[in-house]
């Protein structure tokens, strides 16, 4: 009976560790995609004089929300904040 409790607890801990690891990898991948998206936007937007600074928060917003996130950051930038 004790072996089943230890085995079950080990499976629960393994499940939690795998979920936390996959979440962090997904966040990292979204951040990388966000930086690339911002870089491409700044490359094209530099022609027109409109750029968005690339930092941790802007990369995560662009990675999490995609193109709508970049548009929102652009609108925020154009409002003068």
PyMOL Python script that loads the backbone (N, CA, C, O; Angstrom):
from pymol import cmd

cmd.read_pdbstr("""\
ATOM      1  N   UNK A   1       0.826  -1.200   0.000  1.00  0.00           N
ATOM      2  CA  UNK A   1       0.000   0.000   0.000  1.00  0.00           C
ATOM      3  C   UNK A   1       0.864   1.255   0.000  1.00  0.00           C
ATOM      4  O   UNK A   1       0.544   2.236  -0.671  1.00  0.00           O
ATOM      5  N   UNK A   2       1.963   1.221   0.757  1.00  0.00           N
ATOM      6  CA  UNK A   2       2.840   2.385   0.848  1.00  0.00           C
ATOM      7  C   UNK A   2       3.516   2.680  -0.486  1.00  0.00           C
ATOM      8  O   UNK A   2       3.733   3.846  -0.816  1.00  0.00           O
ATOM      9  N   UNK A   3       3.850   1.665  -1.249  1.00  0.00           N
ATOM     10  CA  UNK A   3       4.511   1.850  -2.538  1.00  0.00           C
ATOM     11  C   UNK A   3       3.596   2.589  -3.512  1.00  0.00           C
ATOM     12  O   UNK A   3       4.074   3.364  -4.341  1.00  0.00           O
ATOM     13  N   UNK A   4       2.281   2.355  -3.421  1.00  0.00           N
ATOM     14  CA  UNK A   4       1.345   3.041  -4.291  1.00  0.00           C
ATOM     15  C   UNK A   4       1.260   4.530  -3.956  1.00  0.00           C
ATOM     16  O   UNK A   4       1.138   5.361  -4.856  1.00  0.00           O
ATOM     17  N   UNK A   5       1.321   4.865  -2.684  1.00  0.00           N
ATOM     18  CA  UNK A   5       1.286   6.268  -2.279  1.00  0.00           C
ATOM     19  C   UNK A   5       2.541   7.008  -2.733  1.00  0.00           C
ATOM     20  O   UNK A   5       2.468   8.133  -3.228  1.00  0.00           O
ATOM     21  N   UNK A   6       3.703   6.355  -2.554  1.00  0.00           N
ATOM     22  CA  UNK A   6       4.962   6.978  -2.981  1.00  0.00           C
ATOM     23  C   UNK A   6       4.993   7.108  -4.501  1.00  0.00           C
ATOM     24  O   UNK A   6       5.406   8.143  -5.024  1.00  0.00           O
ATOM     25  N   UNK A   7       4.567   6.085  -5.203  1.00  0.00           N
ATOM     26  CA  UNK A   7       4.527   6.133  -6.667  1.00  0.00           C
ATOM     27  C   UNK A   7       3.569   7.192  -7.171  1.00  0.00           C
ATOM     28  O   UNK A   7       3.877   7.915  -8.119  1.00  0.00           O
ATOM     29  N   UNK A   8       2.394   7.289  -6.534  1.00  0.00           N
ATOM     30  CA  UNK A   8       1.427   8.310  -6.935  1.00  0.00           C
ATOM     31  C   UNK A   8       1.938   9.714  -6.678  1.00  0.00           C
ATOM     32  O   UNK A   8       1.750  10.609  -7.502  1.00  0.00           O
ATOM     33  N   UNK A   9       2.593   9.910  -5.520  1.00  0.00           N
ATOM     34  CA  UNK A   9       3.163  11.228  -5.210  1.00  0.00           C
ATOM     35  C   UNK A   9       4.265  11.577  -6.203  1.00  0.00           C
ATOM     36  O   UNK A   9       4.375  12.728  -6.626  1.00  0.00           O
ATOM     37  N   UNK A  10       5.074  10.602  -6.577  1.00  0.00           N
ATOM     38  CA  UNK A  10       6.145  10.843  -7.552  1.00  0.00           C
ATOM     39  C   UNK A  10       5.562  11.222  -8.908  1.00  0.00           C
ATOM     40  O   UNK A  10       6.102  12.094  -9.589  1.00  0.00           O
ATOM     41  N   UNK A  11       4.479  10.585  -9.304  1.00  0.00           N
ATOM     42  CA  UNK A  11       3.845  10.924 -10.579  1.00  0.00           C
ATOM     43  C   UNK A  11       3.256  12.334 -10.556  1.00  0.00           C
ATOM     44  O   UNK A  11       3.328  13.055 -11.551  1.00  0.00           O
ATOM     45  N   UNK A  12       2.680  12.724  -9.433  1.00  0.00           N
ATOM     46  CA  UNK A  12       2.124  14.075  -9.312  1.00  0.00           C
ATOM     47  C   UNK A  12       3.240  15.115  -9.392  1.00  0.00           C
ATOM     48  O   UNK A  12       3.097  16.125 -10.082  1.00  0.00           O
ATOM     49  N   UNK A  13       4.340  14.878  -8.697  1.00  0.00           N
ATOM     50  CA  UNK A  13       5.470  15.808  -8.731  1.00  0.00           C
ATOM     51  C   UNK A  13       6.053  15.870 -10.137  1.00  0.00           C
ATOM     52  O   UNK A  13       6.376  16.953 -10.624  1.00  0.00           O
ATOM     53  N   UNK A  14       6.192  14.721 -10.793  1.00  0.00           N
ATOM     54  CA  UNK A  14       6.709  14.691 -12.168  1.00  0.00           C
ATOM     55  C   UNK A  14       5.793  15.463 -13.111  1.00  0.00           C
ATOM     56  O   UNK A  14       6.268  16.202 -13.972  1.00  0.00           O
ATOM     57  N   UNK A  15       4.496  15.296 -12.953  1.00  0.00           N
ATOM     58  CA  UNK A  15       3.527  16.014 -13.777  1.00  0.00           C
ATOM     59  C   UNK A  15       3.659  17.521 -13.589  1.00  0.00           C
ATOM     60  O   UNK A  15       3.639  18.275 -14.562  1.00  0.00           O
ATOM     61  N   UNK A  16       3.793  17.964 -12.332  1.00  0.00           N
ATOM     62  CA  UNK A  16       3.924  19.398 -12.046  1.00  0.00           C
ATOM     63  C   UNK A  16       5.215  19.966 -12.612  1.00  0.00           C
ATOM     64  O   UNK A  16       5.212  21.069 -13.159  1.00  0.00           O
ATOM     65  N   UNK A  17       6.317  19.237 -12.492  1.00  0.00           N
ATOM     66  CA  UNK A  17       7.603  19.708 -13.010  1.00  0.00           C
ATOM     67  C   UNK A  17       7.559  19.824 -14.529  1.00  0.00           C
ATOM     68  O   UNK A  17       8.054  20.800 -15.092  1.00  0.00           O
ATOM     69  N   UNK A  18       6.972  18.838 -15.192  1.00  0.00           N
ATOM     70  CA  UNK A  18       6.883  18.877 -16.653  1.00  0.00           C
ATOM     71  C   UNK A  18       6.013  20.050 -17.104  1.00  0.00           C
ATOM     72  O   UNK A  18       6.349  20.733 -18.071  1.00  0.00           O
ATOM     73  N   UNK A  19       4.900  20.287 -16.411  1.00  0.00           N
ATOM     74  CA  UNK A  19       4.035  21.417 -16.779  1.00  0.00           C
ATOM     75  C   UNK A  19       4.736  22.755 -16.570  1.00  0.00           C
ATOM     76  O   UNK A  19       4.607  23.650 -17.405  1.00  0.00           O
ATOM     77  N   UNK A  20       5.472  22.910 -15.477  1.00  0.00           N
ATOM     78  CA  UNK A  20       6.190  24.167 -15.242  1.00  0.00           C
ATOM     79  C   UNK A  20       7.285  24.360 -16.287  1.00  0.00           C
ATOM     80  O   UNK A  20       7.508  25.482 -16.743  1.00  0.00           O
ATOM     81  N   UNK A  21       7.966  23.294 -16.670  1.00  0.00           N
ATOM     82  CA  UNK A  21       9.037  23.385 -17.657  1.00  0.00           C
ATOM     83  C   UNK A  21       8.473  23.746 -19.025  1.00  0.00           C
ATOM     84  O   UNK A  21       9.045  24.577 -19.731  1.00  0.00           O
ATOM     85  N   UNK A  22       7.359  23.131 -19.405  1.00  0.00           N
ATOM     86  CA  UNK A  22       6.786  23.426 -20.716  1.00  0.00           C
ATOM     87  C   UNK A  22       6.230  24.847 -20.756  1.00  0.00           C
ATOM     88  O   UNK A  22       6.270  25.496 -21.801  1.00  0.00           O
ATOM     89  N   UNK A  23       5.711  25.336 -19.626  1.00  0.00           N
ATOM     90  CA  UNK A  23       5.224  26.713 -19.576  1.00  0.00           C
ATOM     91  C   UNK A  23       6.372  27.693 -19.748  1.00  0.00           C
ATOM     92  O   UNK A  23       6.240  28.686 -20.463  1.00  0.00           O
ATOM     93  N   UNK A  24       7.502  27.420 -19.096  1.00  0.00           N
ATOM     94  CA  UNK A  24       8.634  28.331 -19.224  1.00  0.00           C
ATOM     95  C   UNK A  24       9.209  28.298 -20.636  1.00  0.00           C
ATOM     96  O   UNK A  24       9.647  29.329 -21.145  1.00  0.00           O
ATOM     97  N   UNK A  25       9.213  27.127 -21.278  1.00  0.00           N
ATOM     98  CA  UNK A  25       9.687  27.053 -22.665  1.00  0.00           C
ATOM     99  C   UNK A  25       8.741  27.796 -23.602  1.00  0.00           C
ATOM    100  O   UNK A  25       9.182  28.456 -24.543  1.00  0.00           O
ATOM    101  N   UNK A  26       7.447  27.685 -23.342  1.00  0.00           N
ATOM    102  CA  UNK A  26       6.487  28.401 -24.174  1.00  0.00           C
ATOM    103  C   UNK A  26       6.656  29.908 -24.008  1.00  0.00           C
ATOM    104  O   UNK A  26       6.596  30.648 -24.990  1.00  0.00           O
ATOM    105  N   UNK A  27       6.864  30.364 -22.792  1.00  0.00           N
ATOM    106  CA  UNK A  27       7.076  31.786 -22.542  1.00  0.00           C
ATOM    107  C   UNK A  27       8.355  32.268 -23.226  1.00  0.00           C
ATOM    108  O   UNK A  27       8.388  33.357 -23.800  1.00  0.00           O
ATOM    109  N   UNK A  28       9.408  31.449 -23.160  1.00  0.00           N
ATOM    110  CA  UNK A  28      10.666  31.799 -23.820  1.00  0.00           C
ATOM    111  C   UNK A  28      10.472  31.878 -25.332  1.00  0.00           C
ATOM    112  O   UNK A  28      10.944  32.818 -25.971  1.00  0.00           O
ATOM    113  N   UNK A  29       9.779  30.895 -25.904  1.00  0.00           N
ATOM    114  CA  UNK A  29       9.534  30.893 -27.350  1.00  0.00           C
ATOM    115  C   UNK A  29       8.706  32.106 -27.755  1.00  0.00           C
ATOM    116  O   UNK A  29       9.000  32.738 -28.769  1.00  0.00           O
ATOM    117  N   UNK A  30       7.669  32.443 -26.978  1.00  0.00           N
ATOM    118  CA  UNK A  30       6.858  33.617 -27.284  1.00  0.00           C
ATOM    119  C   UNK A  30       7.677  34.899 -27.190  1.00  0.00           C
ATOM    120  O   UNK A  30       7.497  35.813 -27.995  1.00  0.00           O
ATOM    121  N   UNK A  31       8.574  34.969 -26.213  1.00  0.00           N
ATOM    122  CA  UNK A  31       9.439  36.138 -26.095  1.00  0.00           C
ATOM    123  C   UNK A  31      10.366  36.294 -27.281  1.00  0.00           C
ATOM    124  O   UNK A  31      10.576  37.403 -27.771  1.00  0.00           O
ATOM    125  N   UNK A  32      10.927  35.175 -27.748  1.00  0.00           N
ATOM    126  CA  UNK A  32      11.814  35.214 -28.915  1.00  0.00           C
ATOM    127  C   UNK A  32      11.033  35.648 -30.154  1.00  0.00           C
ATOM    128  O   UNK A  32      11.507  36.474 -30.934  1.00  0.00           O
ATOM    129  N   UNK A  33       9.838  35.088 -30.332  1.00  0.00           N
ATOM    130  CA  UNK A  33       9.000  35.498 -31.471  1.00  0.00           C
ATOM    131  C   UNK A  33       8.632  36.973 -31.372  1.00  0.00           C
ATOM    132  O   UNK A  33       8.572  37.670 -32.385  1.00  0.00           O
ATOM    133  N   UNK A  34       8.387  37.449 -30.157  1.00  0.00           N
ATOM    134  CA  UNK A  34       8.073  38.860 -29.967  1.00  0.00           C
ATOM    135  C   UNK A  34       9.225  39.768 -30.335  1.00  0.00           C
ATOM    136  O   UNK A  34       9.020  40.812 -30.954  1.00  0.00           O
ATOM    137  N   UNK A  35      10.441  39.381 -29.961  1.00  0.00           N
ATOM    138  CA  UNK A  35      11.617  40.187 -30.307  1.00  0.00           C
ATOM    139  C   UNK A  35      11.798  40.231 -31.819  1.00  0.00           C
ATOM    140  O   UNK A  35      12.107  41.285 -32.375  1.00  0.00           O
ATOM    141  N   UNK A  36      11.611  39.102 -32.485  1.00  0.00           N
ATOM    142  CA  UNK A  36      11.746  39.062 -33.944  1.00  0.00           C
ATOM    143  C   UNK A  36      10.677  39.931 -34.597  1.00  0.00           C
ATOM    144  O   UNK A  36      10.959  40.666 -35.543  1.00  0.00           O
ATOM    145  N   UNK A  37       9.456  39.843 -34.093  1.00  0.00           N
ATOM    146  CA  UNK A  37       8.365  40.660 -34.631  1.00  0.00           C
ATOM    147  C   UNK A  37       8.641  42.149 -34.432  1.00  0.00           C
ATOM    148  O   UNK A  37       8.424  42.953 -35.339  1.00  0.00           O
ATOM    149  N   UNK A  38       9.118  42.508 -33.245  1.00  0.00           N
ATOM    150  CA  UNK A  38       9.459  43.918 -32.995  1.00  0.00           C
ATOM    151  C   UNK A  38      10.631  44.371 -33.856  1.00  0.00           C
ATOM    152  O   UNK A  38      10.643  45.497 -34.352  1.00  0.00           O
ATOM    153  N   UNK A  39      11.612  43.495 -34.032  1.00  0.00           N
ATOM    154  CA  UNK A  39      12.766  43.848 -34.858  1.00  0.00           C
ATOM    155  C   UNK A  39      12.323  44.119 -36.296  1.00  0.00           C
ATOM    156  O   UNK A  39      12.743  45.101 -36.908  1.00  0.00           O
ATOM    157  N   UNK A  40      11.465  43.235 -36.831  1.00  0.00           N
ATOM    158  CA  UNK A  40      10.969  43.443 -38.194  1.00  0.00           C
ATOM    159  C   UNK A  40      10.145  44.725 -38.293  1.00  0.00           C
ATOM    160  O   UNK A  40      10.258  45.468 -39.267  1.00  0.00           O
ATOM    161  N   UNK A  41       9.317  44.978 -37.281  1.00  0.00           N
ATOM    162  CA  UNK A  41       8.528  46.204 -37.285  1.00  0.00           C
ATOM    163  C   UNK A  41       9.436  47.426 -37.253  1.00  0.00           C
ATOM    164  O   UNK A  41       9.219  48.382 -37.996  1.00  0.00           O
ATOM    165  N   UNK A  42      10.465  47.398 -36.385  1.00  0.00           N
ATOM    166  CA  UNK A  42      11.381  48.535 -36.289  1.00  0.00           C
ATOM    167  C   UNK A  42      12.193  48.710 -37.561  1.00  0.00           C
ATOM    168  O   UNK A  42      12.546  49.830 -37.931  1.00  0.00           O
ATOM    169  N   UNK A  43      12.488  47.597 -38.231  1.00  0.00           N
ATOM    170  CA  UNK A  43      13.219  47.677 -39.492  1.00  0.00           C
ATOM    171  C   UNK A  43      12.386  48.422 -40.536  1.00  0.00           C
ATOM    172  O   UNK A  43      12.894  49.299 -41.233  1.00  0.00           O
ATOM    173  N   UNK A  44      11.112  48.068 -40.637  1.00  0.00           N
ATOM    174  CA  UNK A  44      10.231  48.741 -41.600  1.00  0.00           C
ATOM    175  C   UNK A  44       9.758  50.093 -41.082  1.00  0.00           C
ATOM    176  O   UNK A  44       9.639  51.048 -41.850  1.00  0.00           O
ATOM    177  N   UNK A  45       9.490  50.174 -39.791  1.00  0.00           N
ATOM    178  CA  UNK A  45       9.012  51.433 -39.218  1.00  0.00           C
ATOM    179  C   UNK A  45      10.081  52.503 -39.169  1.00  0.00           C
ATOM    180  O   UNK A  45       9.759  53.691 -39.147  1.00  0.00           O
ATOM    181  N   UNK A  46      11.356  52.109 -39.151  1.00  0.00           N
ATOM    182  CA  UNK A  46      12.452  53.079 -39.157  1.00  0.00           C
ATOM    183  C   UNK A  46      12.453  53.928 -40.408  1.00  0.00           C
ATOM    184  O   UNK A  46      12.922  55.067 -40.393  1.00  0.00           O
ATOM    185  N   UNK A  47      11.933  53.384 -41.481  1.00  0.00           N
ATOM    186  CA  UNK A  47      11.839  54.145 -42.737  1.00  0.00           C
ATOM    187  C   UNK A  47      10.902  55.336 -42.551  1.00  0.00           C
ATOM    188  O   UNK A  47      11.137  56.414 -43.096  1.00  0.00           O
ATOM    189  N   UNK A  48       9.839  55.128 -41.774  1.00  0.00           N
ATOM    190  CA  UNK A  48       8.843  56.181 -41.548  1.00  0.00           C
ATOM    191  C   UNK A  48       9.069  56.943 -40.254  1.00  0.00           C
ATOM    192  O   UNK A  48       8.320  57.867 -39.936  1.00  0.00           O
ATOM    193  N   UNK A  49      10.100  56.561 -39.504  1.00  0.00           N
ATOM    194  CA  UNK A  49      10.421  57.265 -38.267  1.00  0.00           C
ATOM    195  C   UNK A  49       9.606  56.813 -37.062  1.00  0.00           C
ATOM    196  O   UNK A  49       9.520  57.539 -36.072  1.00  0.00           O
ATOM    197  N   UNK A  50       9.014  55.639 -37.127  1.00  0.00           N
ATOM    198  CA  UNK A  50       8.210  55.118 -36.021  1.00  0.00           C
ATOM    199  C   UNK A  50       8.830  53.802 -35.563  1.00  0.00           C
ATOM    200  O   UNK A  50       8.884  52.836 -36.324  1.00  0.00           O
ATOM    201  N   UNK A  51       9.296  53.768 -34.320  1.00  0.00           N
ATOM    202  CA  UNK A  51       9.873  52.541 -33.782  1.00  0.00           C
ATOM    203  C   UNK A  51       9.328  52.282 -32.382  1.00  0.00           C
ATOM    204  O   UNK A  51       8.823  53.184 -31.714  1.00  0.00           O
ATOM    205  N   UNK A  52       9.443  51.043 -31.963  1.00  0.00           N
ATOM    206  CA  UNK A  52       9.046  50.631 -30.615  1.00  0.00           C
ATOM    207  C   UNK A  52      10.295  50.099 -29.929  1.00  0.00           C
ATOM    208  O   UNK A  52      10.950  49.202 -30.461  1.00  0.00           O
ATOM    209  N   UNK A  53      10.642  50.633 -28.755  1.00  0.00           N
ATOM    210  CA  UNK A  53      11.833  50.124 -28.066  1.00  0.00           C
ATOM    211  C   UNK A  53      11.663  48.646 -27.705  1.00  0.00           C
ATOM    212  O   UNK A  53      10.594  48.215 -27.271  1.00  0.00           O
ATOM    213  N   UNK A  54      12.733  47.887 -27.895  1.00  0.00           N
ATOM    214  CA  UNK A  54      12.697  46.459 -27.587  1.00  0.00           C
ATOM    215  C   UNK A  54      13.311  46.244 -26.217  1.00  0.00           C
ATOM    216  O   UNK A  54      14.491  46.516 -25.996  1.00  0.00           O
ATOM    217  N   UNK A  55      12.485  45.748 -25.296  1.00  0.00           N
ATOM    218  CA  UNK A  55      12.945  45.360 -23.968  1.00  0.00           C
ATOM    219  C   UNK A  55      12.100  44.180 -23.512  1.00  0.00           C
ATOM    220  O   UNK A  55      11.273  43.672 -24.269  1.00  0.00           O
ATOM    221  N   UNK A  56      12.308  43.747 -22.282  1.00  0.00           N
ATOM    222  CA  UNK A  56      11.675  42.524 -21.779  1.00  0.00           C
ATOM    223  C   UNK A  56      10.156  42.572 -21.889  1.00  0.00           C
ATOM    224  O   UNK A  56       9.543  41.629 -22.388  1.00  0.00           O
ATOM    225  N   UNK A  57       9.550  43.648 -21.434  1.00  0.00           N
ATOM    226  CA  UNK A  57       8.083  43.755 -21.418  1.00  0.00           C
ATOM    227  C   UNK A  57       7.528  43.823 -22.840  1.00  0.00           C
ATOM    228  O   UNK A  57       6.543  43.151 -23.147  1.00  0.00           O
ATOM    229  N   UNK A  58       8.138  44.616 -23.701  1.00  0.00           N
ATOM    230  CA  UNK A  58       7.617  44.728 -25.064  1.00  0.00           C
ATOM    231  C   UNK A  58       7.762  43.400 -25.811  1.00  0.00           C
ATOM    232  O   UNK A  58       6.906  43.062 -26.628  1.00  0.00           O
ATOM    233  N   UNK A  59       8.830  42.643 -25.544  1.00  0.00           N
ATOM    234  CA  UNK A  59       9.001  41.340 -26.192  1.00  0.00           C
ATOM    235  C   UNK A  59       7.924  40.365 -25.723  1.00  0.00           C
ATOM    236  O   UNK A  59       7.381  39.604 -26.525  1.00  0.00           O
ATOM    237  N   UNK A  60       7.614  40.385 -24.428  1.00  0.00           N
ATOM    238  CA  UNK A  60       6.579  39.487 -23.928  1.00  0.00           C
ATOM    239  C   UNK A  60       5.196  39.886 -24.435  1.00  0.00           C
ATOM    240  O   UNK A  60       4.386  39.017 -24.760  1.00  0.00           O
ATOM    241  N   UNK A  61       4.913  41.185 -24.507  1.00  0.00           N
ATOM    242  CA  UNK A  61       3.620  41.631 -25.029  1.00  0.00           C
ATOM    243  C   UNK A  61       3.488  41.229 -26.493  1.00  0.00           C
ATOM    244  O   UNK A  61       2.446  40.719 -26.905  1.00  0.00           O
ATOM    245  N   UNK A  62       4.527  41.453 -27.271  1.00  0.00           N
ATOM    246  CA  UNK A  62       4.482  41.077 -28.691  1.00  0.00           C
ATOM    247  C   UNK A  62       4.417  39.563 -28.853  1.00  0.00           C
ATOM    248  O   UNK A  62       3.726  39.067 -29.743  1.00  0.00           O
ATOM    249  N   UNK A  63       5.122  38.831 -28.012  1.00  0.00           N
ATOM    250  CA  UNK A  63       5.091  37.377 -28.112  1.00  0.00           C
ATOM    251  C   UNK A  63       3.766  36.795 -27.664  1.00  0.00           C
ATOM    252  O   UNK A  63       3.295  35.814 -28.239  1.00  0.00           O
ATOM    253  N   UNK A  64       3.161  37.382 -26.651  1.00  0.00           N
ATOM    254  CA  UNK A  64       1.904  36.851 -26.122  1.00  0.00           C
ATOM    255  C   UNK A  64       0.721  37.249 -26.991  1.00  0.00           C
ATOM    256  O   UNK A  64      -0.139  36.417 -27.281  1.00  0.00           O
ATOM    257  N   UNK A  65       0.667  38.499 -27.408  1.00  0.00           N
ATOM    258  CA  UNK A  65      -0.482  38.988 -28.165  1.00  0.00           C
ATOM    259  C   UNK A  65      -0.263  39.005 -29.670  1.00  0.00           C
ATOM    260  O   UNK A  65      -1.225  39.141 -30.426  1.00  0.00           O
ATOM    261  N   UNK A  66       0.992  38.868 -30.126  1.00  0.00           N
ATOM    262  CA  UNK A  66       1.268  38.855 -31.558  1.00  0.00           C
ATOM    263  C   UNK A  66       1.126  40.229 -32.181  1.00  0.00           C
ATOM    264  O   UNK A  66       1.496  41.242 -31.586  1.00  0.00           O
ATOM    265  N   UNK A  67       0.586  40.246 -33.383  1.00  0.00           N
ATOM    266  CA  UNK A  67       0.447  41.500 -34.136  1.00  0.00           C
ATOM    267  C   UNK A  67      -0.462  42.501 -33.407  1.00  0.00           C
ATOM    268  O   UNK A  67      -0.127  43.685 -33.375  1.00  0.00           O
ATOM    269  N   UNK A  68      -1.598  42.082 -32.817  1.00  0.00           N
ATOM    270  CA  UNK A  68      -2.392  43.071 -32.074  1.00  0.00           C
ATOM    271  C   UNK A  68      -1.615  43.706 -30.919  1.00  0.00           C
ATOM    272  O   UNK A  68      -1.831  44.877 -30.607  1.00  0.00           O
ATOM    273  N   UNK A  69      -0.725  42.960 -30.287  1.00  0.00           N
ATOM    274  CA  UNK A  69       0.094  43.521 -29.219  1.00  0.00           C
ATOM    275  C   UNK A  69       1.051  44.573 -29.739  1.00  0.00           C
ATOM    276  O   UNK A  69       1.263  45.599 -29.093  1.00  0.00           O
ATOM    277  N   UNK A  70       1.630  44.326 -30.904  1.00  0.00           N
ATOM    278  CA  UNK A  70       2.532  45.315 -31.511  1.00  0.00           C
ATOM    279  C   UNK A  70       1.750  46.562 -31.902  1.00  0.00           C
ATOM    280  O   UNK A  70       2.238  47.680 -31.735  1.00  0.00           O
ATOM    281  N   UNK A  71       0.543  46.378 -32.419  1.00  0.00           N
ATOM    282  CA  UNK A  71      -0.287  47.529 -32.792  1.00  0.00           C
ATOM    283  C   UNK A  71      -0.633  48.351 -31.550  1.00  0.00           C
ATOM    284  O   UNK A  71      -0.578  49.580 -31.584  1.00  0.00           O
ATOM    285  N   UNK A  72      -0.987  47.678 -30.459  1.00  0.00           N
ATOM    286  CA  UNK A  72      -1.290  48.406 -29.227  1.00  0.00           C
ATOM    287  C   UNK A  72      -0.077  49.165 -28.698  1.00  0.00           C
ATOM    288  O   UNK A  72      -0.204  50.299 -28.236  1.00  0.00           O
ATOM    289  N   UNK A  73       1.099  48.541 -28.765  1.00  0.00           N
ATOM    290  CA  UNK A  73       2.309  49.249 -28.323  1.00  0.00           C
ATOM    291  C   UNK A  73       2.627  50.420 -29.235  1.00  0.00           C
ATOM    292  O   UNK A  73       3.115  51.453 -28.777  1.00  0.00           O
ATOM    293  N   UNK A  74       2.352  50.263 -30.526  1.00  0.00           N
ATOM    294  CA  UNK A  74       2.558  51.359 -31.471  1.00  0.00           C
ATOM    295  C   UNK A  74       1.610  52.529 -31.153  1.00  0.00           C
ATOM    296  O   UNK A  74       2.026  53.687 -31.161  1.00  0.00           O
ATOM    297  N   UNK A  75       0.352  52.223 -30.877  1.00  0.00           N
ATOM    298  CA  UNK A  75      -0.599  53.273 -30.526  1.00  0.00           C
ATOM    299  C   UNK A  75      -0.194  53.965 -29.232  1.00  0.00           C
ATOM    300  O   UNK A  75      -0.303  55.185 -29.115  1.00  0.00           O
ATOM    301  N   UNK A  76       0.275  53.181 -28.255  1.00  0.00           N
ATOM    302  CA  UNK A  76       0.739  53.750 -27.008  1.00  0.00           C
ATOM    303  C   UNK A  76       1.945  54.657 -27.242  1.00  0.00           C
ATOM    304  O   UNK A  76       2.050  55.726 -26.641  1.00  0.00           O
ATOM    305  N   UNK A  77       2.854  54.225 -28.121  1.00  0.00           N
ATOM    306  CA  UNK A  77       4.042  55.015 -28.444  1.00  0.00           C
ATOM    307  C   UNK A  77       3.643  56.312 -29.152  1.00  0.00           C
ATOM    308  O   UNK A  77       4.215  57.368 -28.884  1.00  0.00           O
ATOM    309  N   UNK A  78       2.671  56.231 -30.046  1.00  0.00           N
ATOM    310  CA  UNK A  78       2.251  57.415 -30.798  1.00  0.00           C
ATOM    311  C   UNK A  78       1.491  58.413 -29.922  1.00  0.00           C
ATOM    312  O   UNK A  78       1.462  59.607 -30.221  1.00  0.00           O
ATOM    313  N   UNK A  79       0.876  57.923 -28.839  1.00  0.00           N
ATOM    314  CA  UNK A  79       0.180  58.825 -27.923  1.00  0.00           C
ATOM    315  C   UNK A  79       1.147  59.657 -27.103  1.00  0.00           C
ATOM    316  O   UNK A  79       0.736  60.607 -26.438  1.00  0.00           O
ATOM    317  N   UNK A  80       2.415  59.316 -27.140  1.00  0.00           N
ATOM    318  CA  UNK A  80       3.413  60.126 -26.471  1.00  0.00           C
ATOM    319  C   UNK A  80       3.798  59.661 -25.085  1.00  0.00           C
ATOM    320  O   UNK A  80       4.395  60.425 -24.327  1.00  0.00           O
ATOM    321  N   UNK A  81       3.478  58.445 -24.739  1.00  0.00           N
ATOM    322  CA  UNK A  81       3.826  57.939 -23.408  1.00  0.00           C
ATOM    323  C   UNK A  81       5.119  57.184 -23.464  1.00  0.00           C
ATOM    324  O   UNK A  81       5.583  56.679 -22.442  1.00  0.00           O
TER     325      UNK A  81
END
""", "prot")
cmd.dss("prot")
cmd.show_as("cartoon", "prot")
cmd.util.cbc("prot")
cmd.orient("prot")
